[in-house]
Amino acid sequence: MFAGEHSGHFYFKENYYADSSLIAGLILIQLLSENNKPFSQIVAEFDKYFSSGEINFKTEDVSKVLKESEEHFSGAISIDHLDGLSVWYNDWWFNMRASKTEPLLRLNLEADTKVLLRDKIKEVSDIIL
């Protein structure tokens, strides 16, 4: 019924699976008016992981960084290439991909704890830089 990305794209089945921030905004307004709670409180009920947000890196050779990252994390539970490189472990995951509009490599990472998030951001960043 719905899909969303950290980058702020929201897709709705009933909108032909197309991106629509307008629909997302209207649903948010409806949710806020029906629940009479601050948005932060509503989000806290669903937001159980620690997230890096999108971190952008300038790099000369995206393909090389993706290859080196895949080799470094080859022991992961799952690796896929659906949109760049996604690497999954039991307690954390990341996706890195080339920007389609800027000369950047984009990283999104989530972890079960704040400490793990910090450590994994550093580990992945060290490979990129």
Secondary structure as UniProt FT lines:
FT   STRAND          2..4
FT   TURN            6..7
FT   STRAND          10..12
FT   HELIX           13..15
FT   TURN            16..17
FT   STRAND          18..19
FT   HELIX           21..35
FT   HELIX           39..44
FT   TURN            45..46
FT   STRAND          50..51
FT   STRAND          55..57
FT   HELIX           62..72
FT   TURN            73..75
FT   STRAND          78..80
FT   TURN            82..83
FT   STRAND          85..88
FT   STRAND          92..98
FT   STRAND          105..111
FT   HELIX           114..128
//
